[in-house]
Amino acid sequence: MTITEAFKQYNAFLRNIDLSICAENSDGELIIRLWAHCISKSSGNVIRYKDHIPRWSGPGNYELGLALDKTKETNQVIRAVIAHSENLKKVEAGQDARKFKNTYSVCENWIGSLEFWDGDVFEVKFKIA
């Protein structure tokens, strides 16, 4: 699935399909592209995602920072588009992930909330519905 197709599953559309990594849907939820390798299973029906924006290159990280600021203020629901890359080490090193072959999946039964955001690091807790 492409990133555009994945966001469309949530009725969300990226402002710029080459640069954006988040969008709001018609229900007012924040949809974020998240890397599969940063997901960890907690207890029961809880999934956690933790990442730090400064390692990402491109203007999408600025856009996500603004969206997380809003989410922190409004307790906006977060939904996940999961990114899988064939070049994980290069992605982790901060190289431009758009240059690699990536695939995307959705987890429509994950309902997320922002647990932590300090302007660099963010953590989302998802409950499986």
N, C-alpha and C positions, 0 to 999 in steps of 0.2 A: 504494500500500500504506500502511496506517496504521502508526503506531509499534507498536501492540499486535501487529498481524500480523507485522511485521518481527521483533520480539523472539521471537515464537512460532516463527519459522523456526529459531531456535537452541535451542528448548525452554527459553526464559527468560521470566519474567513480571515485569513492573514492579510494585513495591510500590504505587505510586500513578501511574495512567496520565496524570494531569495534571501531575505534578511530577517524577517520577523520570526519569533519563536513563541509568541503568545498572542491571544486574541480573546475578546469577550464574545459570548454567544448571545442569542436572543433572549435567554433566560437570565442574563446578567452574571453568568458564571465566568470565571477566568480559566481558559484552556491554555495549558503550558506544555511545550515539548520538553520532555524529561529524558535523560539518558538512562538506559536500562541498567547499566553497571553501578549506578548510584542508588538503586532501590534495595531496601533491606526489609525482610519480613520481621515483624515484631510478634507479639503474642496474639493469639486468637485471630480475629479478622482485621488486624491493623497492619498496614504497609507504611513504611517511612521512606522519604526521599530527602537526601541532604546533598547540597552542592554549593559551590562558591562561584559567583558570577565573574570575578576578575580573570579567571582562567579562560573564559570564552572570548573569542575575537569577534569583531563586527558590531554594528550598531544595534543588533537585536538584544544585546545584554543591557543596553541603556533603556530600551523599551520595556524589557522585563523588570528592571529596577523600578521604573515608574508604576508599572502594574502591581508589583509587590507592595509598594508604598500605599497604594489605594486599598489593596486587599487587607493590609495591616490595620488601616483605619476603619474599614467597613465590614470586616469578617466575611468577605466574599467567598463563595464556594469555589474550590479549585478542582478542575478535572484534568486528566492526564492523557497526553499523546506520548507514547513510549518510542524513543529512537534507539535503533540498533545500528551500529557501524561496523564495517569490515576493518577499519583502521583504528581500533580503540586506543592504542598507545599514542597515536598522533593526536587524537581528539583530547585525551587526557593531558597531553603536553600543550594544549591550547592552539593547535593548528586549526585552520579554517575547515570545519567539518563539511561545508558545502562541496568541497573538492573530492569527497569520498562517496562511495556507494553506501547509502543509508536506507534503511527500511523503517516503517512506522506501524505501530499498532495502537489500538485504543482499549481502554479498560472502563467500559461504560458503567460498571457497577462499583467503581471506586469514587467515593465522595471525600474530597480533601478539604483540609483547613490549614492555614498558615500557622505553624507552631513557633517559628523563629525567623527573624529577618533583621539584620543589622546594617544593611547597605552593601554587604559583601556576601555573607553566608546566609542561606535560607534553608529551612526545613519544613516539609509538608507532611502531615499525617493524613493518610487515607484510611477510611473505614470501608470495608467491602460490604456493600448493601445486599 
